[in-house]
Amino acid sequence: MLKREGDIRIPAGCAISGVIDRSGKRMSGKCMIDSISTMHDRSNGLGGGFAGYGIYPDFKDFYALHLFYDNTAAQHETEEFLKRHFEIAYCSAIQTRKVASIKDEPIIFRYFVSPLPRKLESSQLDEEEYVARCVFRVNVEITGAYVFSSGKNMGIFKAVGFPEDVGRFYKLEEYEGYAWTCHGRYPTNTPGWWGGAHPFGLLDYSVVHNGEISSYDANRRYIEMFGYKCTLKTDTEVITYIFDYLLRKRKLTLQEAAKVVAASFWATIETKSEEEREQEVLLRRMFPSLLITGPFSIILGFEGGLMALNDRLKLRSMVCGEKGDKAYIASEECAIRVIEPELDKIYSPAGGEAVVYTLKNGGRRE
């Protein structure tokens, strides 16, 4: 029988979802498991992951390092490195449960650390740059060790598997945070492995991404001139470092950073007001190699908020919804409705339009 339009579902690969309670009230990670489960067909079992913000209130002043180890030798070498550079307030294996579909798991540990004062002073770096450089040293210099989360009072949890299984594997229903993001992966030209699952993170930034970066090599070559190292074999990794560079190092606002990575076409810029035109021309000329081309929808997580952003042609789906203090972002409306059936507002952002949600008691300026 001839199939008609609508009879066949052809997903656009990968699924993303996010939620934030702008009042700061914390939510169980189960809501994100429920959300991502509705988009099961967008994944193929080769990667899933979550990021939670506000999940470590008892250690909120320490950097939470989440690591994968291929073997105990890599673990021992990494722990010796950490002892030389940090005070370790607490460490433990990240608790998991057996899930039949999650196989070949590495050793998974977390460490709550603070830079040793003498090391920090001698480095002549600020605290965040010191931590970031240590993260890259582990990932580049220690074979079989991968730091995949390094922010304060937040954590990334990821694996090879369908995302709802990954959430159950990590017992995310036992965590509470004021913001969550999640990702179901459908890799097309990069390997499916534990470190390559989304989210990708550096310090408090995390990124989940649906799409493909055709500008990856140009973006990577440029960002690596500033000390970043792409080691996790997935194109999305570079987006995280681009935002860290623009926001933390260059002190751009979120809206300005969005105008760099999803810059308007020159013809579109010419139609804008003089003030807008001058700003966008300046940003395009300052950071031409950080324009991300190719289809994408992303959610950027950061301390105090979330930002949603499509590519400038909106080649990947993304919707936003609001209900009271809560704001939602997802690839499909069903992923929002399953956890909040009655919304005050639901809409699809335009291509290149940055949608920013921050905590009411003070988040990153837009």
Backbone torsions as a table, in degrees:
resi	resn	phi	psi	omega
1	MET	NA	138.3	-179.5
2	LEU	-65.5	128.1	177.0
3	LYS	-83.8	132.6	178.4
4	ARG	-99.9	161.3	176.6
5	GLU	-56.8	131.3	-177.1
6	GLY	99.7	-21.3	177.2
7	ASP	-79.0	-23.4	-178.0
8	ILE	-117.6	132.2	177.7
9	ARG	-99.4	118.7	178.7
10	ILE	-116.1	92.9	-177.5
11	PRO	-67.6	154.8	-179.3
12	ALA	-89.9	26.9	175.0
13	GLY	71.0	133.3	177.6
14	CYS	66.4	152.7	178.4
15	ALA	-135.3	139.4	175.1
16	ILE	-130.4	150.2	177.0
17	SER	-154.6	151.4	178.6
18	GLY	-156.4	155.5	177.6
19	VAL	-147.6	145.2	173.5
20	ILE	-140.3	136.9	170.4
21	ASP	-98.2	108.1	-172.7
22	ARG	-70.4	-10.4	174.1
23	SER	-80.1	-12.7	-178.0
24	GLY	92.3	-3.5	178.2
25	LYS	-65.1	138.0	-175.4
26	ARG	-90.6	146.0	-178.2
27	MET	-122.2	150.4	175.1
28	SER	-67.2	146.4	175.7
29	GLY	-65.0	-11.4	179.7
30	LYS	-60.6	-31.0	-179.4
31	CYS	-60.3	-35.9	179.7
32	MET	-75.3	-32.6	174.2
33	ILE	-62.2	-44.8	178.7
34	ASP	-63.2	-40.7	-178.3
35	SER	-64.2	-51.4	-175.1
36	ILE	-70.0	-24.1	-179.6
37	SER	-63.0	-30.0	-178.9
38	THR	-69.1	-16.6	-178.9
39	MET	-110.5	33.2	-176.4
40	HIS	-52.6	-40.2	-175.4
41	ASP	-70.0	-10.4	176.5
42	ARG	-81.4	-10.1	-179.7
43	SER	-111.8	164.6	176.5
44	ASN	-127.5	15.7	176.8
45	GLY	85.7	6.7	-178.1
46	LEU	-101.5	13.2	175.1
47	GLY	167.0	136.7	174.3
48	GLY	-154.7	153.7	-180.0
49	GLY	-170.8	167.9	-174.7
50	PHE	-141.1	152.0	169.0
51	ALA	-129.1	133.4	178.4
52	GLY	-122.8	137.6	-179.5
53	TYR	-113.6	134.5	-176.9
54	GLY	86.2	16.6	-172.4
55	ILE	-87.1	-12.3	-177.1
56	TYR	-122.4	60.3	-176.6
57	PRO	-62.5	-28.2	-179.2
58	ASP	-74.0	-16.6	179.9
59	PHE	-128.6	33.3	-171.2
60	LYS	-65.1	-17.7	-179.3
61	ASP	-93.8	2.3	-179.3
62	PHE	-113.0	149.7	173.2
63	TYR	-75.8	128.4	179.6
64	ALA	-95.8	106.3	179.3
65	LEU	-94.0	119.4	173.5
66	HIS	-102.7	131.0	-176.4
67	LEU	-131.5	145.2	164.8
68	PHE	-101.8	138.5	172.5
69	TYR	-124.0	136.6	174.6
70	ASP	-75.5	-26.5	-176.3
71	ASN	-161.3	170.5	-177.2
72	THR	-70.4	-26.4	177.8
73	ALA	-63.7	-42.8	177.0
74	ALA	-64.3	-37.6	178.4
75	GLN	-63.8	-46.4	-179.4
76	HIS	-62.9	-42.3	-179.8
77	GLU	-65.1	-41.4	179.8
78	THR	-66.2	-42.1	-178.8
79	GLU	-65.8	-33.7	174.5
80	GLU	-66.1	-39.8	176.0
81	PHE	-61.9	-46.4	-179.0
82	LEU	-62.0	-40.1	179.8
83	LYS	-64.1	-30.3	-180.0
84	ARG	-77.0	-19.3	-172.1
85	HIS	-119.7	-14.8	-174.1
86	PHE	-139.2	155.2	161.0
87	GLU	-83.9	126.5	179.1
88	ILE	-100.1	108.8	-178.1
89	ALA	-76.0	-34.0	-178.2
90	TYR	-165.9	146.8	173.6
91	CYS	-147.3	153.9	178.9
92	SER	-168.5	162.9	167.8
93	ALA	-66.0	143.0	174.1
94	ILE	-76.0	124.4	-174.7
95	GLN	-69.5	134.0	179.0
96	THR	-134.9	168.8	172.3
97	ARG	-123.8	157.1	178.4
98	LYS	-70.1	126.5	174.4
99	VAL	-128.8	125.7	-170.8
100	ALA	-56.1	-36.2	-175.5
101	SER	-82.7	-11.1	179.3
102	ILE	-95.9	113.1	-173.1
103	LYS	-125.6	163.4	173.2
104	ASP	55.2	40.5	-178.4
105	GLU	-69.3	141.8	175.3
106	PRO	-77.6	-177.8	169.4
107	ILE	-75.1	129.6	-174.9
108	ILE	-123.0	114.5	-176.6
109	PHE	-127.9	160.8	172.0
110	ARG	-134.1	149.3	-178.6
111	TYR	-136.0	131.2	173.9
112	PHE	-100.7	114.0	-167.8
113	VAL	-130.6	159.3	172.9
114	SER	-137.8	137.0	-178.6
115	PRO	-56.9	137.8	174.2
116	LEU	-64.1	127.7	-176.1
117	PRO	-53.6	-42.0	-178.1
118	ARG	-67.3	-36.8	178.5
119	LYS	-69.4	-42.2	-180.0
120	LEU	-63.5	-42.7	-179.9
121	GLU	-64.3	-44.4	-178.1
122	SER	-69.6	-25.4	-179.3
123	SER	-74.6	-23.5	-176.9
124	GLN	58.8	32.1	177.2
125	LEU	-114.1	156.5	170.2
126	ASP	-75.5	167.1	-171.1
127	GLU	-60.3	-44.5	-177.4
128	GLU	-65.8	-41.7	179.2
129	GLU	-66.0	-37.2	177.2
130	TYR	-60.2	-47.7	-179.5
131	VAL	-64.3	-44.4	-179.7
132	ALA	-59.3	-42.8	-179.7
133	ARG	-66.6	-35.2	176.6
134	CYS	-66.4	-38.6	176.8
135	VAL	-58.8	-47.8	-179.2
136	PHE	-66.1	-34.9	178.3
137	ARG	-62.9	-43.7	177.4
138	VAL	-61.2	-49.1	-174.6
139	ASN	-67.3	-29.3	-178.2
140	VAL	-92.2	-39.7	-169.2
141	GLU	-96.2	-22.8	-176.5
142	ILE	-106.9	109.5	-179.0
143	THR	-65.6	128.2	176.8
144	GLY	87.4	9.9	177.3
145	ALA	-123.9	135.8	-176.8
146	TYR	-139.5	113.8	171.7
147	VAL	-82.1	117.1	-177.8
148	PHE	-114.8	2.9	175.9
149	SER	-156.5	135.5	-172.0
150	SER	-150.2	22.8	-178.6
151	GLY	-94.8	172.5	175.3
152	LYS	-90.3	136.0	176.2
153	ASN	53.8	34.8	175.7
154	MET	-152.6	164.1	178.7
155	GLY	-159.5	148.6	176.7
156	ILE	-107.9	140.6	179.8
157	PHE	-133.1	118.0	-176.5
158	LYS	-149.2	163.7	-174.9
159	ALA	-167.6	174.9	169.7
160	VAL	-88.9	119.7	-178.1
161	GLY	156.6	174.8	172.3
162	PHE	-70.7	144.0	-171.6
163	PRO	-59.9	-37.4	-179.9
164	GLU	-64.9	-32.8	175.8
165	ASP	-71.3	-36.4	177.8
166	VAL	-63.1	-42.2	178.6
167	GLY	-61.7	-40.7	178.1
168	ARG	-70.1	-37.2	179.0
169	PHE	-57.4	-42.5	-178.0
170	TYR	-88.5	3.1	179.9
171	LYS	56.6	45.4	-173.9
172	LEU	-67.8	-16.8	175.4
173	GLU	-65.2	-15.0	179.2
174	GLU	-90.3	-5.8	178.3
175	TYR	-101.4	151.4	174.8
176	GLU	-130.9	135.4	178.9
177	GLY	-146.2	160.6	178.8
178	TYR	-82.9	-13.7	177.3
179	ALA	-148.2	145.6	178.5
180	TRP	-139.2	146.8	166.2
181	THR	-131.9	157.7	177.2
182	CYS	-150.7	165.7	-173.2
183	HIS	-148.8	135.9	169.2
184	GLY	-114.6	125.8	-167.9
185	ARG	-99.1	142.6	171.3
186	TYR	-134.0	76.1	-174.1
187	PRO	-64.1	139.7	-178.9
188	THR	-110.8	-40.4	-176.7
189	ASN	-136.8	16.3	175.8
190	THR	-134.3	156.3	-171.9
191	PRO	-71.3	152.4	173.1
192	GLY	-92.4	104.2	178.3
193	TRP	-146.2	167.0	-170.1
194	TRP	-58.6	-46.0	-179.1
195	GLY	-69.7	-23.1	-178.0
196	GLY	-88.8	-4.1	174.6
197	ALA	-70.4	157.0	175.5
198	HIS	-91.8	158.3	1.5
199	PRO	-74.7	158.9	167.9
200	PHE	-103.8	143.3	-175.6
201	GLY	-141.3	154.7	168.6
202	LEU	-150.7	124.2	-172.8
203	LEU	53.0	-131.8	-176.0
204	ASP	-87.8	0.4	180.0
205	TYR	-86.9	139.7	172.5
206	SER	-141.4	149.4	-177.1
207	VAL	-134.8	131.0	164.7
208	VAL	-115.5	145.7	-165.8
209	HIS	-146.4	132.7	170.0
210	ASN	-114.3	116.4	178.6
211	GLY	145.3	-158.5	-178.2
212	GLU	-148.2	134.4	-176.0
213	ILE	-98.0	103.4	179.0
214	SER	-75.5	-17.3	179.5
215	SER	-94.3	14.7	-170.2
216	TYR	-54.2	-48.6	-175.7
217	ASP	-62.1	-42.0	178.4
218	ALA	-66.1	-43.6	178.5
219	ASN	-62.8	-44.1	-177.6
220	ARG	-65.4	-46.5	-178.4
221	ARG	-60.6	-38.8	-179.1
222	TYR	-69.2	-49.4	-173.5
223	ILE	-68.8	-29.2	179.6
224	GLU	-71.9	-12.7	173.9
225	MET	-68.7	-15.9	-177.2
226	PHE	-108.9	22.7	172.5
227	GLY	95.7	-4.0	178.3
228	TYR	-79.8	149.5	179.8
229	LYS	-131.7	120.0	177.8
230	CYS	-88.9	106.7	-173.3
231	THR	-120.6	-4.4	-169.4
232	LEU	-101.9	10.5	166.3
233	LYS	62.0	30.2	176.8
234	THR	-142.6	136.4	-172.5
235	ASP	-62.2	-29.1	-177.8
236	THR	-61.7	-27.0	-178.6
237	GLU	-52.2	-37.7	-175.3
238	VAL	-68.6	-27.6	178.7
239	ILE	-62.0	-41.8	180.0
240	THR	-59.7	-44.4	-177.5
241	TYR	-70.6	-33.4	176.5
242	ILE	-62.1	-45.6	179.3
243	PHE	-67.0	-39.2	177.2
244	ASP	-60.7	-43.2	179.9
245	TYR	-63.8	-47.1	-176.4
246	LEU	-71.1	-39.9	-174.3
247	LEU	-86.3	-48.1	-175.5
248	ARG	-83.2	-44.2	-175.1
249	LYS	-86.8	-42.2	-177.6
250	ARG	-95.1	-6.3	173.7
251	LYS	63.1	30.1	173.7
252	LEU	-72.9	156.9	171.1
253	THR	-78.2	168.5	177.5
254	LEU	-61.0	-42.0	-179.6
255	GLN	-65.4	-38.6	178.4
256	GLU	-67.0	-42.7	178.8
257	ALA	-61.9	-38.6	177.8
258	ALA	-63.1	-34.7	179.1
259	LYS	-72.9	-14.4	174.0
260	VAL	-84.1	-52.1	-172.9
261	VAL	-78.3	-26.3	177.8
262	ALA	-126.6	54.2	-173.9
263	ALA	-61.8	143.5	175.5
264	SER	-63.9	153.6	173.1
265	PHE	-65.7	152.4	-178.9
266	TRP	-57.8	-39.2	-179.8
267	ALA	-64.2	-35.3	178.4
268	THR	-70.3	-40.3	179.5
269	ILE	-59.0	-37.0	-178.1
270	GLU	-64.2	-21.2	-178.1
271	THR	-88.1	-5.0	-173.4
272	LYS	-88.9	169.8	178.8
273	SER	-62.8	162.3	-176.5
274	GLU	-59.0	-43.0	-179.4
275	GLU	-63.8	-46.1	179.0
276	GLU	-64.3	-41.3	-178.7
277	ARG	-62.7	-43.9	-179.8
278	GLU	-63.5	-42.5	-179.4
279	GLN	-64.6	-46.6	-176.3
280	GLU	-69.5	-36.5	176.1
281	VAL	-63.2	-43.5	179.3
282	LEU	-60.5	-46.4	-178.5
283	LEU	-64.9	-40.9	179.6
284	ARG	-64.7	-36.7	-178.8
285	ARG	-78.4	-29.6	179.0
286	MET	-74.0	-37.6	-172.2
287	PHE	-130.1	53.7	-176.3
288	PRO	-63.2	-29.9	-176.7
289	SER	-82.9	-0.6	178.9
290	LEU	-105.6	5.9	169.5
291	LEU	-67.5	125.7	179.1
292	ILE	-96.6	121.0	179.0
293	THR	-108.5	158.5	-174.6
294	GLY	104.0	166.5	-178.1
295	PRO	-73.1	134.2	174.4
296	PHE	-159.2	146.9	160.9
297	SER	-130.9	133.2	-175.7
298	ILE	-134.2	154.9	166.6
299	ILE	-120.7	122.0	174.5
300	LEU	-98.0	121.9	173.0
301	GLY	-98.3	145.0	177.6
302	PHE	-154.3	166.4	179.7
303	GLU	-59.2	114.0	178.4
304	GLY	96.0	2.7	-179.9
305	GLY	178.3	-179.3	177.2
306	LEU	-133.9	148.4	172.1
307	MET	-129.6	132.4	175.5
308	ALA	-104.9	140.3	-178.4
309	LEU	-153.2	129.3	171.9
310	ASN	-98.7	159.8	168.7
311	ASP	-63.3	164.2	-170.7
312	ARG	-68.9	-17.0	175.6
313	LEU	-99.3	-2.0	-177.7
314	LYS	51.8	59.7	180.0
315	LEU	-87.3	-2.9	173.6
316	ARG	-129.0	144.7	-176.2
317	SER	-74.7	148.3	173.8
318	MET	-165.8	133.9	178.0
319	VAL	-126.9	154.1	177.5
320	CYS	-125.6	143.7	178.3
321	GLY	-138.5	158.0	179.7
322	GLU	-138.7	143.3	175.2
323	LYS	-148.3	106.2	-177.1
324	GLY	58.9	-128.1	-179.5
325	ASP	-80.3	-11.0	-175.9
326	LYS	-91.9	141.0	175.7
327	ALA	-127.2	144.7	-172.5
328	TYR	-130.2	146.9	176.0
329	ILE	-137.8	135.9	179.5
330	ALA	-160.9	161.6	175.3
331	SER	-67.0	-33.2	-177.5
332	GLU	-134.4	148.4	-179.5
333	GLU	-61.0	-33.1	-178.1
334	CYS	-59.4	-31.7	-178.8
335	ALA	-70.1	-21.5	175.0
336	ILE	-87.5	-46.4	-176.3
337	ARG	-61.8	-29.7	-177.4
338	VAL	-66.5	-26.6	178.6
339	ILE	-107.9	-14.4	175.1
340	GLU	-147.7	87.2	-175.6
341	PRO	-63.8	-34.6	-176.3
342	GLU	-107.7	109.5	-176.8
343	LEU	-107.3	149.4	172.7
344	ASP	-77.7	-29.7	-174.0
345	LYS	-155.8	139.7	174.8
346	ILE	-145.0	132.8	-178.3
347	TYR	-159.8	165.0	176.7
348	SER	-109.4	117.0	178.3
349	PRO	-62.2	151.1	176.5
350	ALA	-73.7	162.1	176.1
351	GLY	-58.4	131.0	179.6
352	GLY	77.6	1.4	-180.0
353	GLU	-88.4	117.9	178.7
354	ALA	-83.7	127.3	176.6
355	VAL	-110.8	118.2	-173.9
356	VAL	-117.2	129.2	174.5
357	TYR	-120.8	127.4	-179.4
358	THR	-130.6	160.4	176.2
359	LEU	-61.6	142.8	-178.9
360	LYS	-67.8	-27.7	-177.3
361	ASN	-88.6	16.4	175.2
362	GLY	122.6	105.4	175.0
363	GLY	-126.0	-174.7	179.9
364	ARG	-64.0	137.6	-179.4
365	ARG	-67.0	146.3	-177.1
366	GLU	-82.9	NA	NA
